[in-house]
Amino acid sequence: MDVILFSLSRYSSKSISLEGPAKLQGPLDSQQNSLPINETHKIYRHKLEELTSLQGACSSSIQKQKQRLKELQYKFQRCKSQGGLETELILQINNQIRDRQNAFFDMEAYLPKKNGLYLNLVLGNVNVTLLSNQAKFAYKDEYEKFKLYLTIILLLGAVACRFVLHYRVTDEVFNFLLVWYYCTLTIRESILISNGSRIKGWWVSHHYISTFLSGVMLTWPDGLVYQMFRNQFLAFSIFQSCVQFLQYYYQSGCLYRLRALGKRNHLDLTVEGFQSWMWRGLAFLLPFLFFGHFWQLYNAITLFELSRHKKCKEWQVSVLALTFLILFLGNFLTTLKVVHTKFQKNKTKKL
């Protein structure tokens, strides 16, 4: 028995002596493996500093070149041509200046820049420039998916409020969702513009005005006048969501085809309206768009009439009427201008 215990004690001491160095060797190996990581991180920090200095140099050079182009363009505007050759030369130089300005715009899409007033108020002075095309396209794709998912949610919410949930609380939730949706769209669109997206002016302003309209609807207290307009507004919201879903479905396919042909920029977005590139294949959407525009006018007229109701004491009624009228004028005139310009171009090509 003593012999067995002695052999067991010898075996256990050997195992302990073998395990000790093995346990100590693990941390040493991890420290040796961390040396290349530290060197890689130092190289990364050095390259990052080089990138920052290059960005500053490029931005400064572009600003100087843009200032020179402005001065040159101003001088050419003051020049009075004496003949046909001089006129053609001035036109050629002006075209070259525009091409150069477009090239600078594309360059600035990859350089950090100061945020506009709106982004400064919302995010502060944060650099929102994405450095790679993959990151820009991924953010743009996420923006499009956000619009699609929220459009479906808003459609279901409007249907539920119109036909099932006849409560002021559910109306407030729906209007709050509209405010949050349009606020988020304006922020994301501002970031996309900073990254080189060429979103048309009115379609950006349209979302700011829609945010204001939804906010006023949210503050409108329940009452007789509100109930008189409620069903009309919810029906309009259902129609608008359906049209926006159709626009996203067909515009995204059209944009994908045009990008593959090299005719559109990879940051072009779907919009709640009509643009010149939609003429082929998407002209069938025009009747739905014009119907929606005139429904906005009908909402404005209805609200103006309700504002003269003897029991109307809410300031929201007149403000909403004016806002719907502004939306109608902006949407209708912008769409009409696009259609008219396209017809003029087609006539010129035929001649």
C-alpha positions, 0 to 999 in steps of 0.5 A: 500500500505504501508503495502504491501511494509513493508511486502516485505521489511521484506521478502527480509531482511530474504532472504538476511540473509539466503543466506549470511551463505550459500554463506560463507559455500561453501568455508569452505566446499571446504577447509575441503574437500581439507584436505584429498587431501593434506594428500594424496599428502604428502603420494604420495611425501613420497612414490615417495622419497622411490621409488627413493631411492629403484631404486638407491639401485637396480641399484647399486646392479645390477651393482655390480652383473654384474661386478662380473659375468664379472670377473667370466666369464673371469676366466672361459674363461681362464680355461683349462678343463682337462676332460669331467666332467670339460667341462660339469661343465664349460658349466653349469656355463656359461649357469647359467651366461647367465641366470643371465645376462638375468634376470638383463636385465629384471630387468633394464627395470624397473629402470632408466638408462642413455640414449645412445648417440643418445637419449642424443643428441635428448632429453637430459638426461631425464628418459624415463623408463616406470615403468609399463607393461601397460605403456610399452605395450601402448607405444609399441602399439602406435609405431606400429600404428604410423608405420602403419599409416605413411606407408599408407600415404607414399604409397599414397604419392609415388603413387601421386608423381609417377602418378599425381604430377610431381613437384620437390616441391611435391618430396621434401615434400615426401622426407622430410616426409621420413626423419621425419618418419625414425628419429621418428622411431629411437627415439621411438625405442631407448626409447623401447630399454631402456624399455627392447625391444630386437630389433635386431641390424641391423634392428635398424641400417637400420633405421639410414641408411634410415634416411641418405638416405632420407636426401641425396635424399632431398638435391639432386637438380633437373636436368637431372640425378635426373629426370632419377632416379626419377621414379625408386625411386618412384616405389621402394618406392611404392613397399617397402610401400606395403611390409611393410604393408603386414609385419605389418599385418601378423607379428602383428597377429603372435606376438599376437599368440606367446605372448598368448602362452608365446613364445614371449616378450610383447615388441617384434616389427614388423620389415622391415625384417625376423626373426626366429620367423616368420618362421611358417606362414610368410615364404611366405613373403620371396620372396617379401623381397628378391625381395625388397633387389635386387631392392636396389642392382638395385638402387645402380647399376643404380646410379653408372652408372648415376654417370659416366654420362657426365652431372652428377655433383651432389655428391648425386648420388655417396653417394646414390649409396653407401648407397643403396649398404650398405642397400642391403648387410645388409638386404640380409645377415641378412635375409640369415643368419636367413634362414640358421640358421633356416634350420640348427636347423631343420636339428638338430631336425630331427637328 
